[in-house]
Amino acid sequence: MFGRARVKDFAPGEGVRTGAFQELFDEDAWIPIPVPGDVHRALLDAGRIENCFYDRNEDGCAWIEDREW
C-alpha cells in the first residue's frame, strides 16, 4: 500500500520538546514524502538539497544524518 506523509527536520531532542509527535502539531513547514519513501528523495523533490548521488554532492548532504526526522 502506498500513501503520503510529511517530514520535518529537528535538532536532536527538539522534536519531542516541541511536541512534533502530537496529532494536532502544526505541519506548515513540513515536506511531503511518499510512503514507502526516504528523506533524501523528499528533500531532493522539495528542492532542499542537490542530488546527493551525483558528483561530490554527498558532502553537502551530510547534515541530514545529524538531524532528527
PDB file of N, CA, C and O in Angstrom, chain B, residues numbered from 101:
ATOM      1  N   MET B 101       0.835  -1.169   0.000  1.00  0.00           N
ATOM      2  CA  MET B 101       0.000   0.000   0.000  1.00  0.00           C
ATOM      3  C   MET B 101       0.884   1.239   0.000  1.00  0.00           C
ATOM      4  O   MET B 101       1.898   1.290   0.696  1.00  0.00           O
ATOM      5  N   PHE B 102       0.494   2.228  -0.782  1.00  0.00           N
ATOM      6  CA  PHE B 102       1.250   3.469  -0.874  1.00  0.00           C
ATOM      7  C   PHE B 102       0.441   4.595  -0.258  1.00  0.00           C
ATOM      8  O   PHE B 102      -0.789   4.577  -0.282  1.00  0.00           O
ATOM      9  N   GLY B 103       1.138   5.567   0.291  1.00  0.00           N
ATOM     10  CA  GLY B 103       0.472   6.696   0.908  1.00  0.00           C
ATOM     11  C   GLY B 103       1.371   7.903   0.910  1.00  0.00           C
ATOM     12  O   GLY B 103       2.433   7.912   0.287  1.00  0.00           O
ATOM     13  N   ARG B 104       0.933   8.914   1.613  1.00  0.00           N
ATOM     14  CA  ARG B 104       1.717  10.136   1.726  1.00  0.00           C
ATOM     15  C   ARG B 104       1.835  10.511   3.188  1.00  0.00           C
ATOM     16  O   ARG B 104       0.915  10.302   3.978  1.00  0.00           O
ATOM     17  N   ALA B 105       2.960  11.058   3.526  1.00  0.00           N
ATOM     18  CA  ALA B 105       3.216  11.525   4.890  1.00  0.00           C
ATOM     19  C   ALA B 105       3.976  12.842   4.772  1.00  0.00           C
ATOM     20  O   ALA B 105       4.150  13.365   3.672  1.00  0.00           O
ATOM     21  N   ARG B 106       4.423  13.373   5.895  1.00  0.00           N
ATOM     22  CA  ARG B 106       5.206  14.602   5.910  1.00  0.00           C
ATOM     23  C   ARG B 106       6.383  14.418   6.863  1.00  0.00           C
ATOM     24  O   ARG B 106       6.286  13.705   7.861  1.00  0.00           O
ATOM     25  N   VAL B 107       7.496  15.075   6.538  1.00  0.00           N
ATOM     26  CA  VAL B 107       8.673  15.041   7.398  1.00  0.00           C
ATOM     27  C   VAL B 107       9.172  16.461   7.651  1.00  0.00           C
ATOM     28  O   VAL B 107       8.924  17.377   6.866  1.00  0.00           O
ATOM     29  N   LYS B 108       9.871  16.617   8.750  1.00  0.00           N
ATOM     30  CA  LYS B 108      10.499  17.887   9.099  1.00  0.00           C
ATOM     31  C   LYS B 108      11.735  17.555   9.916  1.00  0.00           C
ATOM     32  O   LYS B 108      11.742  16.599  10.691  1.00  0.00           O
ATOM     33  N   ASP B 109      12.778  18.348   9.737  1.00  0.00           N
ATOM     34  CA  ASP B 109      13.996  18.091  10.499  1.00  0.00           C
ATOM     35  C   ASP B 109      14.012  18.924  11.767  1.00  0.00           C
ATOM     36  O   ASP B 109      13.547  20.064  11.804  1.00  0.00           O
ATOM     37  N   PHE B 110      14.559  18.316  12.792  1.00  0.00           N
ATOM     38  CA  PHE B 110      14.727  18.943  14.104  1.00  0.00           C
ATOM     39  C   PHE B 110      16.131  18.648  14.592  1.00  0.00           C
ATOM     40  O   PHE B 110      16.734  17.645  14.211  1.00  0.00           O
ATOM     41  N   ALA B 111      16.642  19.517  15.429  1.00  0.00           N
ATOM     42  CA  ALA B 111      17.887  19.210  16.136  1.00  0.00           C
ATOM     43  C   ALA B 111      17.590  18.024  17.058  1.00  0.00           C
ATOM     44  O   ALA B 111      16.447  17.861  17.485  1.00  0.00           O
ATOM     45  N   PRO B 112      18.578  17.200  17.373  1.00  0.00           N
ATOM     46  CA  PRO B 112      18.316  16.063  18.253  1.00  0.00           C
ATOM     47  C   PRO B 112      17.610  16.479  19.548  1.00  0.00           C
ATOM     48  O   PRO B 112      18.087  17.347  20.278  1.00  0.00           O
ATOM     49  N   GLY B 113      16.477  15.849  19.812  1.00  0.00           N
ATOM     50  CA  GLY B 113      15.672  16.119  21.001  1.00  0.00           C
ATOM     51  C   GLY B 113      14.662  17.240  20.829  1.00  0.00           C
ATOM     52  O   GLY B 113      13.728  17.348  21.624  1.00  0.00           O
ATOM     53  N   GLU B 114      14.824  18.075  19.816  1.00  0.00           N
ATOM     54  CA  GLU B 114      13.935  19.212  19.602  1.00  0.00           C
ATOM     55  C   GLU B 114      12.517  18.777  19.209  1.00  0.00           C
ATOM     56  O   GLU B 114      11.543  19.411  19.613  1.00  0.00           O
ATOM     57  N   GLY B 115      12.401  17.718  18.438  1.00  0.00           N
ATOM     58  CA  GLY B 115      11.081  17.251  18.018  1.00  0.00           C
ATOM     59  C   GLY B 115      10.198  16.889  19.195  1.00  0.00           C
ATOM     60  O   GLY B 115       9.016  17.231  19.213  1.00  0.00           O
ATOM     61  N   VAL B 116      10.750  16.209  20.166  1.00  0.00           N
ATOM     62  CA  VAL B 116       9.989  15.832  21.356  1.00  0.00           C
ATOM     63  C   VAL B 116       9.636  17.072  22.163  1.00  0.00           C
ATOM     64  O   VAL B 116       8.499  17.217  22.612  1.00  0.00           O
ATOM     65  N   ARG B 117      10.616  17.982  22.352  1.00  0.00           N
ATOM     66  CA  ARG B 117      10.354  19.202  23.127  1.00  0.00           C
ATOM     67  C   ARG B 117       9.270  20.067  22.511  1.00  0.00           C
ATOM     68  O   ARG B 117       8.505  20.699  23.238  1.00  0.00           O
ATOM     69  N   THR B 118       9.185  20.110  21.191  1.00  0.00           N
ATOM     70  CA  THR B 118       8.173  20.941  20.527  1.00  0.00           C
ATOM     71  C   THR B 118       6.850  20.225  20.341  1.00  0.00           C
ATOM     72  O   THR B 118       5.872  20.832  19.903  1.00  0.00           O
ATOM     73  N   GLY B 119       6.807  18.941  20.668  1.00  0.00           N
ATOM     74  CA  GLY B 119       5.557  18.182  20.562  1.00  0.00           C
ATOM     75  C   GLY B 119       5.227  17.730  19.154  1.00  0.00           C
ATOM     76  O   GLY B 119       4.053  17.572  18.819  1.00  0.00           O
ATOM     77  N   ALA B 120       6.247  17.515  18.312  1.00  0.00           N
ATOM     78  CA  ALA B 120       6.038  17.121  16.922  1.00  0.00           C
ATOM     79  C   ALA B 120       5.283  15.798  16.784  1.00  0.00           C
ATOM     80  O   ALA B 120       4.708  15.526  15.730  1.00  0.00           O
ATOM     81  N   PHE B 121       5.277  14.995  17.808  1.00  0.00           N
ATOM     82  CA  PHE B 121       4.613  13.696  17.768  1.00  0.00           C
ATOM     83  C   PHE B 121       3.106  13.819  17.976  1.00  0.00           C
ATOM     84  O   PHE B 121       2.372  12.860  17.740  1.00  0.00           O
ATOM     85  N   GLN B 122       2.640  14.980  18.413  1.00  0.00           N
ATOM     86  CA  GLN B 122       1.221  15.146  18.710  1.00  0.00           C
ATOM     87  C   GLN B 122       0.393  15.197  17.431  1.00  0.00           C
ATOM     88  O   GLN B 122       0.845  15.721  16.413  1.00  0.00           O
ATOM     89  N   GLU B 123      -0.788  14.666  17.487  1.00  0.00           N
ATOM     90  CA  GLU B 123      -1.657  14.572  16.325  1.00  0.00           C
ATOM     91  C   GLU B 123      -1.979  15.939  15.723  1.00  0.00           C
ATOM     92  O   GLU B 123      -2.101  16.052  14.503  1.00  0.00           O
ATOM     93  N   LEU B 124      -2.118  16.959  16.530  1.00  0.00           N
ATOM     94  CA  LEU B 124      -2.517  18.272  16.039  1.00  0.00           C
ATOM     95  C   LEU B 124      -1.344  19.242  15.908  1.00  0.00           C
ATOM     96  O   LEU B 124      -1.544  20.453  16.002  1.00  0.00           O
ATOM     97  N   PHE B 125      -0.137  18.745  15.697  1.00  0.00           N
ATOM     98  CA  PHE B 125       1.048  19.588  15.549  1.00  0.00           C
ATOM     99  C   PHE B 125       0.961  20.367  14.240  1.00  0.00           C
ATOM    100  O   PHE B 125       0.525  19.823  13.226  1.00  0.00           O
ATOM    101  N   ASP B 126       1.374  21.639  14.252  1.00  0.00           N
ATOM    102  CA  ASP B 126       1.371  22.487  13.062  1.00  0.00           C
ATOM    103  C   ASP B 126       2.337  21.923  12.023  1.00  0.00           C
ATOM    104  O   ASP B 126       3.532  21.807  12.294  1.00  0.00           O
ATOM    105  N   GLU B 127       1.843  21.575  10.856  1.00  0.00           N
ATOM    106  CA  GLU B 127       2.652  20.945   9.809  1.00  0.00           C
ATOM    107  C   GLU B 127       2.933  21.872   8.629  1.00  0.00           C
ATOM    108  O   GLU B 127       3.263  21.388   7.546  1.00  0.00           O
ATOM    109  N   ASP B 128       2.811  23.181   8.802  1.00  0.00           N
ATOM    110  CA  ASP B 128       3.001  24.108   7.686  1.00  0.00           C
ATOM    111  C   ASP B 128       4.376  24.014   7.036  1.00  0.00           C
ATOM    112  O   ASP B 128       4.466  24.076   5.810  1.00  0.00           O
ATOM    113  N   ALA B 129       5.431  23.869   7.796  1.00  0.00           N
ATOM    114  CA  ALA B 129       6.794  23.844   7.252  1.00  0.00           C
ATOM    115  C   ALA B 129       7.274  22.433   6.927  1.00  0.00           C
ATOM    116  O   ALA B 129       8.454  22.239   6.633  1.00  0.00           O
ATOM    117  N   TRP B 130       6.391  21.458   6.974  1.00  0.00           N
ATOM    118  CA  TRP B 130       6.779  20.072   6.743  1.00  0.00           C
ATOM    119  C   TRP B 130       6.831  19.776   5.243  1.00  0.00           C
ATOM    120  O   TRP B 130       6.183  20.451   4.443  1.00  0.00           O
ATOM    121  N   ILE B 131       7.609  18.760   4.878  1.00  0.00           N
ATOM    122  CA  ILE B 131       7.810  18.371   3.485  1.00  0.00           C
ATOM    123  C   ILE B 131       7.042  17.086   3.206  1.00  0.00           C
ATOM    124  O   ILE B 131       7.156  16.128   3.971  1.00  0.00           O
ATOM    125  N   PRO B 132       6.256  17.041   2.116  1.00  0.00           N
ATOM    126  CA  PRO B 132       5.561  15.790   1.786  1.00  0.00           C
ATOM    127  C   PRO B 132       6.562  14.702   1.397  1.00  0.00           C
ATOM    128  O   PRO B 132       7.590  14.977   0.778  1.00  0.00           O
ATOM    129  N   ILE B 133       6.245  13.480   1.767  1.00  0.00           N
ATOM    130  CA  ILE B 133       7.097  12.333   1.445  1.00  0.00           C
ATOM    131  C   ILE B 133       6.197  11.153   1.105  1.00  0.00           C
ATOM    132  O   ILE B 133       5.237  10.882   1.827  1.00  0.00           O
ATOM    133  N   PRO B 134       6.493  10.440   0.004  1.00  0.00           N
ATOM    134  CA  PRO B 134       5.691   9.253  -0.308  1.00  0.00           C
ATOM    135  C   PRO B 134       6.032   8.113   0.646  1.00  0.00           C
ATOM    136  O   PRO B 134       7.149   8.031   1.156  1.00  0.00           O
ATOM    137  N   VAL B 135       5.081   7.255   0.875  1.00  0.00           N
ATOM    138  CA  VAL B 135       5.284   6.081   1.728  1.00  0.00           C
ATOM    139  C   VAL B 135       4.991   4.856   0.885  1.00  0.00           C
ATOM    140  O   VAL B 135       3.869   4.745   0.393  1.00  0.00           O
ATOM    141  N   PRO B 136       5.921   3.921   0.680  1.00  0.00           N
ATOM    142  CA  PRO B 136       7.277   3.974   1.203  1.00  0.00           C
ATOM    143  C   PRO B 136       8.102   5.033   0.473  1.00  0.00           C
ATOM    144  O   PRO B 136       7.819   5.377  -0.675  1.00  0.00           O
ATOM    145  N   GLY B 137       9.107   5.535   1.146  1.00  0.00           N
ATOM    146  CA  GLY B 137       9.972   6.560   0.579  1.00  0.00           C
ATOM    147  C   GLY B 137      11.158   6.799   1.485  1.00  0.00           C
ATOM    148  O   GLY B 137      11.374   6.070   2.453  1.00  0.00           O
ATOM    149  N   ASP B 138      11.930   7.833   1.160  1.00  0.00           N
ATOM    150  CA  ASP B 138      13.078   8.146   2.011  1.00  0.00           C
ATOM    151  C   ASP B 138      13.261   9.654   2.086  1.00  0.00           C
ATOM    152  O   ASP B 138      12.817  10.396   1.209  1.00  0.00           O
ATOM    153  N   VAL B 139      13.919  10.088   3.141  1.00  0.00           N
ATOM    154  CA  VAL B 139      14.112  11.510   3.412  1.00  0.00           C
ATOM    155  C   VAL B 139      14.920  12.174   2.299  1.00  0.00           C
ATOM    156  O   VAL B 139      14.596  13.287   1.884  1.00  0.00           O
ATOM    157  N   HIS B 140      15.961  11.509   1.813  1.00  0.00           N
ATOM    158  CA  HIS B 140      16.789  12.112   0.772  1.00  0.00           C
ATOM    159  C   HIS B 140      15.961  12.452  -0.470  1.00  0.00           C
ATOM    160  O   HIS B 140      16.093  13.546  -1.019  1.00  0.00           O
ATOM    161  N   ARG B 141      15.130  11.546  -0.907  1.00  0.00           N
ATOM    162  CA  ARG B 141      14.298  11.786  -2.096  1.00  0.00           C
ATOM    163  C   ARG B 141      13.307  12.914  -1.836  1.00  0.00           C
ATOM    164  O   ARG B 141      13.081  13.745  -2.715  1.00  0.00           O
ATOM    165  N   ALA B 142      12.713  12.958  -0.651  1.00  0.00           N
ATOM    166  CA  ALA B 142      11.756  14.012  -0.317  1.00  0.00           C
ATOM    167  C   ALA B 142      12.443  15.382  -0.326  1.00  0.00           C
ATOM    168  O   ALA B 142      11.876  16.353  -0.829  1.00  0.00           O
ATOM    169  N   LEU B 143      13.663  15.469   0.229  1.00  0.00           N
ATOM    170  CA  LEU B 143      14.400  16.731   0.248  1.00  0.00           C
ATOM    171  C   LEU B 143      14.814  17.145  -1.158  1.00  0.00           C
ATOM    172  O   LEU B 143      14.791  18.332  -1.484  1.00  0.00           O
ATOM    173  N   LEU B 144      15.184  16.200  -1.977  1.00  0.00           N
ATOM    174  CA  LEU B 144      15.538  16.478  -3.365  1.00  0.00           C
ATOM    175  C   LEU B 144      14.319  16.998  -4.120  1.00  0.00           C
ATOM    176  O   LEU B 144      14.407  18.005  -4.823  1.00  0.00           O
ATOM    177  N   ASP B 145      13.192  16.322  -3.979  1.00  0.00           N
ATOM    178  CA  ASP B 145      11.956  16.743  -4.655  1.00  0.00           C
ATOM    179  C   ASP B 145      11.495  18.120  -4.195  1.00  0.00           C
ATOM    180  O   ASP B 145      10.904  18.870  -4.973  1.00  0.00           O
ATOM    181  N   ALA B 146      11.763  18.458  -2.928  1.00  0.00           N
ATOM    182  CA  ALA B 146      11.361  19.759  -2.374  1.00  0.00           C
ATOM    183  C   ALA B 146      12.369  20.862  -2.700  1.00  0.00           C
ATOM    184  O   ALA B 146      12.140  22.024  -2.363  1.00  0.00           O
ATOM    185  N   GLY B 147      13.488  20.510  -3.355  1.00  0.00           N
ATOM    186  CA  GLY B 147      14.493  21.496  -3.707  1.00  0.00           C
ATOM    187  C   GLY B 147      15.386  21.920  -2.550  1.00  0.00           C
ATOM    188  O   GLY B 147      16.062  22.946  -2.632  1.00  0.00           O
ATOM    189  N   ARG B 148      15.395  21.147  -1.481  1.00  0.00           N
ATOM    190  CA  ARG B 148      16.207  21.494  -0.309  1.00  0.00           C
ATOM    191  C   ARG B 148      17.656  21.006  -0.420  1.00  0.00           C
ATOM    192  O   ARG B 148      18.539  21.519   0.267  1.00  0.00           O
ATOM    193  N   ILE B 149      17.897  20.017  -1.282  1.00  0.00           N
ATOM    194  CA  ILE B 149      19.263  19.504  -1.484  1.00  0.00           C
ATOM    195  C   ILE B 149      19.485  19.247  -2.969  1.00  0.00           C
ATOM    196  O   ILE B 149      18.540  19.105  -3.744  1.00  0.00           O
ATOM    197  N   GLU B 150      20.764  19.190  -3.343  1.00  0.00           N
ATOM    198  CA  GLU B 150      21.150  18.735  -4.677  1.00  0.00           C
ATOM    199  C   GLU B 150      21.146  17.212  -4.664  1.00  0.00           C
ATOM    200  O   GLU B 150      21.130  16.603  -3.594  1.00  0.00           O
ATOM    201  N   ASN B 151      21.160  16.602  -5.822  1.00  0.00           N
ATOM    202  CA  ASN B 151      21.177  15.143  -5.905  1.00  0.00           C
ATOM    203  C   ASN B 151      22.444  14.617  -5.226  1.00  0.00           C
ATOM    204  O   ASN B 151      23.549  14.807  -5.735  1.00  0.00           O
ATOM    205  N   CYS B 152      22.284  13.962  -4.084  1.00  0.00           N
ATOM    206  CA  CYS B 152      23.431  13.509  -3.304  1.00  0.00           C
ATOM    207  C   CYS B 152      24.145  12.311  -3.934  1.00  0.00           C
ATOM    208  O   CYS B 152      25.197  11.890  -3.453  1.00  0.00           O
ATOM    209  N   PHE B 153      23.575  11.767  -5.003  1.00  0.00           N
ATOM    210  CA  PHE B 153      24.210  10.643  -5.694  1.00  0.00           C
ATOM    211  C   PHE B 153      24.988  11.112  -6.928  1.00  0.00           C
ATOM    212  O   PHE B 153      25.479  10.292  -7.704  1.00  0.00           O
ATOM    213  N   TYR B 154      25.098  12.426  -7.105  1.00  0.00           N
ATOM    214  CA  TYR B 154      25.792  12.990  -8.262  1.00  0.00           C
ATOM    215  C   TYR B 154      27.059  13.712  -7.809  1.00  0.00           C
ATOM    216  O   TYR B 154      27.038  14.484  -6.850  1.00  0.00           O
ATOM    217  N   ASP B 155      28.139  13.456  -8.498  1.00  0.00           N
ATOM    218  CA  ASP B 155      29.409  14.137  -8.283  1.00  0.00           C
ATOM    219  C   ASP B 155      29.798  14.117  -6.799  1.00  0.00           C
ATOM    220  O   ASP B 155      29.802  13.051  -6.182  1.00  0.00           O
ATOM    221  N   ARG B 156      30.124  15.278  -6.218  1.00  0.00           N
ATOM    222  CA  ARG B 156      30.534  15.349  -4.812  1.00  0.00           C
ATOM    223  C   ARG B 156      29.436  15.937  -3.939  1.00  0.00           C
ATOM    224  O   ARG B 156      29.714  16.418  -2.840  1.00  0.00           O
ATOM    225  N   ASN B 157      28.211  15.907  -4.402  1.00  0.00           N
ATOM    226  CA  ASN B 157      27.087  16.482  -3.654  1.00  0.00           C
ATOM    227  C   ASN B 157      26.838  15.770  -2.330  1.00  0.00           C
ATOM    228  O   ASN B 157      26.192  16.326  -1.442  1.00  0.00           O
ATOM    229  N   GLU B 158      27.335  14.566  -2.190  1.00  0.00           N
ATOM    230  CA  GLU B 158      27.145  13.821  -0.942  1.00  0.00           C
ATOM    231  C   GLU B 158      27.685  14.601   0.255  1.00  0.00           C
ATOM    232  O   GLU B 158      27.099  14.563   1.337  1.00  0.00           O
ATOM    233  N   ASP B 159      28.783  15.295   0.068  1.00  0.00           N
ATOM    234  CA  ASP B 159      29.362  16.091   1.159  1.00  0.00           C
ATOM    235  C   ASP B 159      28.392  17.160   1.649  1.00  0.00           C
ATOM    236  O   ASP B 159      28.310  17.421   2.849  1.00  0.00           O
ATOM    237  N   GLY B 160      27.656  17.782   0.727  1.00  0.00           N
ATOM    238  CA  GLY B 160      26.708  18.826   1.079  1.00  0.00           C
ATOM    239  C   GLY B 160      25.437  18.301   1.721  1.00  0.00           C
ATOM    240  O   GLY B 160      24.638  19.082   2.236  1.00  0.00           O
ATOM    241  N   CYS B 161      25.240  16.994   1.699  1.00  0.00           N
ATOM    242  CA  CYS B 161      24.044  16.382   2.276  1.00  0.00           C
ATOM    243  C   CYS B 161      24.325  15.701   3.611  1.00  0.00           C
ATOM    244  O   CYS B 161      23.423  15.106   4.200  1.00  0.00           O
ATOM    245  N   ALA B 162      25.558  15.778   4.094  1.00  0.00           N
ATOM    246  CA  ALA B 162      25.930  15.085   5.327  1.00  0.00           C
ATOM    247  C   ALA B 162      25.128  15.570   6.536  1.00  0.00           C
ATOM    248  O   ALA B 162      24.932  14.811   7.486  1.00  0.00           O
ATOM    249  N   TRP B 163      24.660  16.821   6.515  1.00  0.00           N
ATOM    250  CA  TRP B 163      23.891  17.380   7.641  1.00  0.00           C
ATOM    251  C   TRP B 163      22.613  16.601   7.905  1.00  0.00           C
ATOM    252  O   TRP B 163      22.099  16.621   9.023  1.00  0.00           O
ATOM    253  N   ILE B 164      22.097  15.920   6.905  1.00  0.00           N
ATOM    254  CA  ILE B 164      20.832  15.178   7.042  1.00  0.00           C
ATOM    255  C   ILE B 164      20.935  14.120   8.127  1.00  0.00           C
ATOM    256  O   ILE B 164      19.978  13.881   8.864  1.00  0.00           O
ATOM    257  N   GLU B 165      22.093  13.490   8.222  1.00  0.00           N
ATOM    258  CA  GLU B 165      22.283  12.426   9.211  1.00  0.00           C
ATOM    259  C   GLU B 165      22.350  12.959  10.643  1.00  0.00           C
ATOM    260  O   GLU B 165      22.162  12.202  11.596  1.00  0.00           O
ATOM    261  N   ASP B 166      22.615  14.249  10.797  1.00  0.00           N
ATOM    262  CA  ASP B 166      22.723  14.849  12.131  1.00  0.00           C
ATOM    263  C   ASP B 166      21.395  15.401  12.632  1.00  0.00           C
ATOM    264  O   ASP B 166      21.331  15.935  13.739  1.00  0.00           O
ATOM    265  N   ARG B 167      20.364  15.285  11.857  1.00  0.00           N
ATOM    266  CA  ARG B 167      19.061  15.833  12.227  1.00  0.00           C
ATOM    267  C   ARG B 167      18.107  14.708  12.621  1.00  0.00           C
ATOM    268  O   ARG B 167      18.321  13.546  12.278  1.00  0.00           O
ATOM    269  N   GLU B 168      17.069  15.070  13.336  1.00  0.00           N
ATOM    270  CA  GLU B 168      16.001  14.144  13.728  1.00  0.00           C
ATOM    271  C   GLU B 168      14.858  14.329  12.738  1.00  0.00           C
ATOM    272  O   GLU B 168      14.473  15.463  12.452  1.00  0.00           O
ATOM    273  N   TRP B 169      14.314  13.248  12.214  1.00  0.00           N
ATOM    274  CA  TRP B 169      13.248  13.326  11.207  1.00  0.00           C
ATOM    275  C   TRP B 169      11.993  12.675  11.735  1.00  0.00           C
ATOM    276  O   TRP B 169      10.979  12.635  11.038  1.00  0.00           O
TER     277      TRP B 169
END
